[in-house]
């Protein structure tokens, strides 16, 4: 029988599968986290511990009576607990309280600064069908006050304008 050598520095401290977890803030349930795999790494430096979601990540945010206020998902996610920083990668989608849909390939969510940002292409679809395209954006954590750095796309203008002589 061959012996197998494992490097404990590269193994997760905790490995969970098919996770559905509720998270509370000040005694109030605020989030539901769903993930196929959730690994928590605490090595080699406890001050750089992080969670890793290699097979997808989905979070819903609730109001005080459990109505969904918004959601965010991605194919892969990291959470650096000491920095309170989320890093979502690939097929990142979010929906805010105003039902605006955000799509990008990479997104950072800094909980300490209450800021969401990316330097990647962003697509925002409003409930009325308006689509905003750009490269790079930043927003508050609720995705309700956002700024797109380089907008682009096709903008339609009505041919009927009574103010032009």
C-alpha positions in Angstrom: 0.0 0.0 0.0 1.4 3.4 -1.0 1.5 6.1 1.6 0.0 9.4 0.7 1.5 12.6 1.9 -0.9 15.5 2.6 0.2 19.1 3.0 -2.1 20.4 5.7 -1.2 24.0 4.6 -3.2 23.5 1.4 -6.3 21.7 2.9 -9.4 23.5 4.1 -10.0 23.7 7.8 -13.7 23.1 7.1 -15.3 21.6 4.0 -19.1 21.7 3.6 -21.3 20.6 0.7 -24.8 21.5 -0.3 -24.9 24.4 2.2 -28.0 26.6 2.9 -27.3 28.9 5.8 -29.1 31.8 7.4 -27.1 34.8 8.6 -28.3 37.2 11.2 -27.3 40.8 12.0 -28.1 42.2 15.4 -30.4 39.2 16.1 -32.4 39.7 12.8 -32.1 37.2 10.0 -30.8 39.2 7.0 -29.3 36.8 4.5 -29.5 33.3 3.1 -26.3 31.8 1.7 -26.5 28.8 -0.7 -23.5 27.0 -2.1 -22.7 23.5 -3.4 -19.2 23.7 -1.8 -17.9 26.0 1.0 -14.3 25.6 2.0 -12.8 27.6 4.9 -9.0 28.0 4.9 -7.2 29.1 8.0 -3.6 28.2 7.0 -0.8 29.2 7.0 -1.7 32.6 8.5 -4.8 33.0 10.6 -5.0 36.7 9.8 -5.4 35.8 6.1 -8.1 33.2 6.5 -10.8 33.0 3.8 -13.8 31.1 2.6 -13.9 29.7 -0.9 -16.9 28.8 -3.0 -15.6 27.0 -6.1 -18.9 25.7 -7.5 -21.1 28.7 -7.2 -22.4 31.1 -4.6 -25.9 32.6 -4.1 -27.1 35.1 -1.5 -30.5 36.6 -0.8 -31.0 39.6 1.4 -34.2 39.8 3.5 -36.2 42.7 5.0 -37.5 42.4 8.5 -40.5 40.2 7.4 -38.4 37.9 5.1 -39.3 39.5 1.8 -36.3 39.2 -0.6 -34.8 42.7 -1.1 -32.0 41.7 -3.4 -29.7 38.8 -4.4 -26.2 38.2 -5.8 -24.6 35.2 -7.4 -21.5 34.1 -9.1 -19.8 30.9 -10.4 -16.9 31.3 -7.9 -16.5 33.4 -4.8 -14.0 34.2 -2.1 -14.7 35.9 1.3 -11.7 37.4 3.2 -13.1 37.6 6.7 -10.5 39.9 8.2 -11.0 42.4 5.4 -14.8 41.9 5.2 -14.2 41.6 1.4 -16.1 39.4 -1.1 -14.7 38.7 -4.5 -17.1 37.1 -7.0 -15.8 35.7 -10.3 -17.6 34.7 -13.6 -21.2 35.1 -14.4 -21.9 37.5 -11.6 -25.5 38.6 -11.4 -27.2 40.8 -8.8 -30.7 42.3 -8.4 -31.3 45.3 -6.2 -34.4 46.5 -4.3 -35.5 48.4 -7.3 -35.4 45.2 -9.4 -32.5 46.4 -11.5 -30.4 43.5 -12.8 -26.6 43.8 -12.8 -24.3 41.5 -14.8 -20.5 41.4 -14.9 -17.6 38.9 -14.9 -16.0 40.2 -11.6 -17.2 42.0 -8.6 -15.9 43.1 -5.3 -18.1 43.9 -2.3 -16.3 45.6 0.6 -18.6 45.3 3.7 -16.5 47.6 5.8 -16.7 50.4 3.3 -20.3 49.5 2.3 -19.1 49.6 -1.4 -19.5 47.3 -4.4 -17.1 47.8 -7.4 -15.5 46.3 -10.5 -13.2 47.4 -13.3 -14.8 44.9 -15.7 -17.7 45.4 -18.2 -21.0 45.9 -16.6 -24.6 45.5 -17.9 -27.5 47.0 -16.0 -31.1 46.3 -17.0 -33.8 48.5 -15.5 -37.4 47.2 -15.0 -38.6 49.4 -17.9 -36.2 47.6 -20.3 -33.5 50.3 -20.4 -30.1 48.8 -20.6 -26.9 50.6 -19.5 -23.5 49.3 -20.6 -20.1 50.4 -19.3 -16.7 49.4 -18.1 -16.0 49.8 -14.4 -18.4 50.9 -11.8 -18.8 51.5 -8.1 -21.9 51.5 -5.9 -23.2 51.5 -2.4 -23.9 48.0 -0.9 -27.5 48.2 -1.9 -26.7 48.8 -5.6 -29.0 51.8 -5.6 -26.5 54.6 -5.9 -24.0 53.6 -8.6 -21.6 55.3 -11.0 -20.4 53.8 -14.2 -17.0 55.0 -15.3 -17.1 54.4 -19.1 -20.6 54.1 -20.5 -21.2 52.8 -24.0 -23.8 51.1 -26.1 -26.8 52.0 -28.3 -29.0 54.7 -27.2 -32.4 55.3 -28.9 -33.7 58.8 -29.3 -37.3 59.6 -30.3 -37.6 61.1 -33.8 -40.5 63.2 -32.6 -39.2 66.3 -30.7 -41.4 69.4 -30.6 -38.6 71.6 -29.3 -36.5 71.5 -32.5 -37.7 74.1 -35.0 
